[in-house]
Amino acid sequence: MKITVPVTLLRTLCLLLLAGSLHLSAFAAEPMQEHYPAGSQKSFNGPESLFTGDVQVEMLFPANETAHYSGAYVTFAPGARTAWHLHPAGQHMVVTSGVGLTGTRDGNVIRIKAGDALWCPPDIDHWHGATPDAPMTHLVLTGVLDGQNVIWKEKVSDE
């Protein structure tokens, strides 16, 4: 038995199938939002070689191909601080609780408190941490350049 299908019907079916596949492929190529549930990223104690005192780092999200920065909460126990370091693409800090200090090689020390924001430009040696009498937490948004977000140096002296 031979079935005859009009050419116009075949053309119409092909166009519908083609339009449908183009629509589906375009939909599949759209970027999706990424959800990072609380606690889903790594959390760790700041290593003794890079920090003085107790420091807790809670990663919030990683850098990606479009947004070349990551986010983390960093909590410093009273008197805890980072070693000297720099960020090749800079870093924003927003103090979320407590009072902290940040300093640069020229001896300039800035007191930062809850609600304060600070921009540290690329390639500026600095340190940051809590005051001796209270803890401090800040949100850091750290840029990434050529795969690097931080270059660590020697520890800061007690002076």
C-alpha positions in Angstrom: 0.0 0.0 0.0 1.4 3.4 -1.0 0.6 6.5 1.0 0.8 9.8 -0.8 1.5 13.0 1.2 1.1 16.4 -0.5 4.4 18.2 -0.8 3.0 21.3 0.9 2.1 19.2 4.0 5.6 17.8 4.1 7.2 21.2 3.8 4.9 22.5 6.6 5.8 19.6 8.8 9.5 20.1 8.2 9.3 23.8 8.9 7.4 23.1 12.2 10.0 20.5 13.2 12.8 22.8 12.3 11.3 25.7 14.2 10.7 23.5 17.2 14.3 22.3 17.3 15.6 25.8 16.9 13.5 26.9 19.8 14.6 24.0 22.0 18.3 24.5 21.2 18.1 28.2 21.9 16.3 27.5 25.2 19.0 24.9 26.2 21.8 27.4 25.5 20.4 30.1 27.8 22.5 30.5 31.0 20.9 29.3 34.2 21.0 30.9 37.6 23.3 29.1 40.1 22.1 28.6 43.6 24.7 28.2 46.4 22.7 27.1 49.5 23.9 28.3 52.8 26.7 26.0 54.0 27.2 24.4 50.6 30.6 26.0 50.0 33.7 25.1 51.9 34.4 26.5 55.3 37.8 26.3 57.0 40.1 27.7 59.7 42.6 30.2 58.5 46.0 28.4 58.4 48.5 29.4 61.0 51.0 30.2 58.3 48.8 33.0 56.9 46.9 34.3 60.0 47.7 35.2 63.6 45.0 34.0 66.0 41.7 32.2 65.3 40.1 33.0 61.9 37.2 31.2 60.2 36.6 31.5 56.5 33.2 30.7 55.0 33.2 30.6 51.2 29.9 32.0 49.7 30.5 31.6 46.0 33.4 31.0 43.6 34.5 33.2 40.7 33.3 32.1 37.3 33.9 32.7 33.6 31.8 35.9 33.6 32.2 37.3 37.2 35.9 37.3 38.0 35.4 37.6 41.8 34.5 35.3 44.7 32.8 36.0 48.0 33.4 34.9 51.6 32.6 35.8 55.2 35.8 36.0 57.3 35.5 36.0 61.1 38.4 37.1 63.2 38.6 36.3 67.0 39.8 39.3 69.1 43.3 40.2 68.1 43.4 37.8 65.1 44.7 39.2 61.8 45.9 38.2 58.3 49.6 38.1 57.2 50.7 40.8 54.7 49.1 40.1 51.4 47.9 41.7 48.2 45.1 41.1 45.7 46.1 41.3 42.0 42.5 42.4 41.1 41.7 44.2 44.3 39.2 43.4 47.1 36.1 45.0 48.6 35.4 44.5 52.3 32.1 45.1 54.1 32.3 44.8 57.9 29.1 42.9 59.0 29.8 42.8 62.7 32.4 44.1 65.2 35.3 46.4 64.8 38.4 45.8 62.9 41.7 47.3 61.6 43.4 47.3 58.3 46.8 48.6 57.5 49.2 49.2 54.6 53.0 49.2 54.4 53.2 53.0 54.8 51.9 52.6 58.4 48.4 53.9 57.7 45.9 52.0 59.8 42.2 52.4 59.3 39.6 51.4 62.0 36.6 49.7 60.3 33.2 48.9 62.0 30.0 47.2 61.2 28.4 48.8 58.1 31.7 50.2 56.8 32.9 49.3 53.3 36.5 49.4 52.1 38.1 49.0 48.7 41.7 47.8 48.6 43.1 48.5 45.1 45.2 45.9 43.2 48.7 45.2 44.3 48.6 47.1 47.6 50.3 45.2 50.5 47.9 45.2 53.4 46.6 43.3 56.4 43.2 43.2 58.2 41.8 41.7 61.4 39.9 42.3 64.6 40.8 44.7 67.4 42.4 43.2 70.5 39.2 43.4 72.5 36.4 42.2 70.1 35.8 39.9 67.2 35.1 41.2 63.7 33.4 39.6 60.6 33.6 41.0 57.1 32.2 40.0 53.8 35.0 40.1 51.2 34.5 40.2 47.4 37.9 39.4 45.9 38.8 39.8 42.3 40.7 37.2 40.3 43.3 38.0 37.7 45.2 35.4 35.7 43.9 32.7 38.1 45.1 34.5 41.3 43.1 36.2 44.0 45.7 36.7 46.7 49.5 36.7 47.1 50.5 35.9 50.6 53.6 37.4 52.3 55.2 37.4 55.8 53.2 37.7 59.0 52.5 41.1 60.5 54.5 41.9 63.7 52.7 42.6 66.9 53.8 46.2 66.8 
